[in-house]
Amino acid sequence: MRYKELVCWAKKYGYTVEKESANIISWYKNDNPDNCGSSDSKNKIAQDIYNDITNGVWVEYQREEAARKAAEEIHIDPM
């Protein structure tokens, strides 16, 4: 995802994305500036905003996927 695409996508949902330095990007929710974060990864910023929009759907998915993989790793095939 390009920086300009990220800015436009975030703006649609009421967020502001800004470059703090050459590598660091920050975000915040327009109607609640305490809802914010920063990262050097555009993908991480997009995930953070998506989690904020959906009340943690991505985080919950990651937990479920990790639990599923852990269960597969300890599964013993009888054959």
C-alpha positions as CSV (number, residue, x, y, z in Angstrom):
1,M,0.0,0.0,0.0
2,R,1.4,3.4,-0.9
3,Y,1.4,6.2,1.6
4,K,-1.1,8.3,-0.4
5,E,-3.5,5.3,-0.6
6,L,-3.2,4.8,3.1
7,V,-3.9,8.5,3.8
8,C,-7.0,8.4,1.5
9,W,-8.3,5.2,3.0
10,A,-7.8,6.4,6.6
11,K,-9.5,9.7,5.8
12,K,-12.6,7.8,4.6
13,Y,-13.0,6.3,8.1
14,G,-12.3,9.5,10.0
15,Y,-8.6,9.0,10.7
16,T,-5.6,11.2,10.0
17,V,-2.2,9.7,8.9
18,E,0.9,11.9,8.9
19,K,4.6,11.3,8.4
20,E,6.6,12.3,11.5
21,S,10.0,11.6,10.0
22,A,11.4,9.8,7.0
23,N,10.5,6.4,8.5
24,I,7.9,7.0,11.1
25,I,4.2,7.4,10.3
26,S,1.6,8.3,12.9
27,W,-2.2,8.0,12.9
28,Y,-5.1,9.3,15.1
29,K,-8.8,9.3,15.1
30,N,-10.2,12.7,14.2
31,D,-13.0,12.7,16.8
32,N,-10.8,11.1,19.5
33,P,-7.1,12.1,19.2
34,D,-6.3,9.8,22.2
35,N,-6.9,6.9,19.8
36,C,-3.5,7.0,18.1
37,G,-0.4,5.1,17.2
38,S,2.8,5.2,15.1
39,S,5.0,2.8,13.2
40,D,7.6,2.6,10.5
41,S,5.4,0.2,8.5
42,K,2.4,1.3,6.4
43,N,0.9,-2.2,6.7
44,K,1.1,-2.0,10.5
45,I,-0.6,1.4,10.4
46,A,-3.4,0.0,8.2
47,Q,-3.8,-3.0,10.6
48,D,-3.9,-0.7,13.6
49,I,-6.6,1.5,12.1
50,Y,-8.6,-1.6,10.9
51,N,-8.5,-3.0,14.4
52,D,-9.7,0.3,15.8
53,I,-12.5,0.5,13.2
54,T,-13.6,-3.1,13.9
55,N,-13.0,-3.2,17.6
56,G,-10.1,-5.8,17.3
57,V,-11.4,-8.2,14.6
58,W,-7.9,-8.5,13.2
59,V,-6.3,-9.1,16.6
60,E,-8.9,-11.8,17.5
61,Y,-8.3,-13.5,14.1
62,Q,-4.6,-13.6,14.8
63,R,-5.2,-15.1,18.3
64,E,-7.5,-17.8,16.8
65,E,-5.0,-18.6,14.0
66,A,-2.1,-18.9,16.5
67,A,-4.2,-21.3,18.6
68,R,-5.1,-23.4,15.6
69,K,-1.5,-23.6,14.5
70,A,-0.4,-24.6,18.0
71,A,-3.1,-27.3,18.1
72,E,-1.9,-28.7,14.8
73,E,1.7,-28.7,16.0
74,I,0.9,-30.9,19.0
75,H,-1.4,-33.2,17.1
76,I,0.0,-36.7,16.9
77,D,-0.9,-38.7,13.8
78,P,-1.6,-42.3,14.9
79,M,-0.1,-43.7,11.7
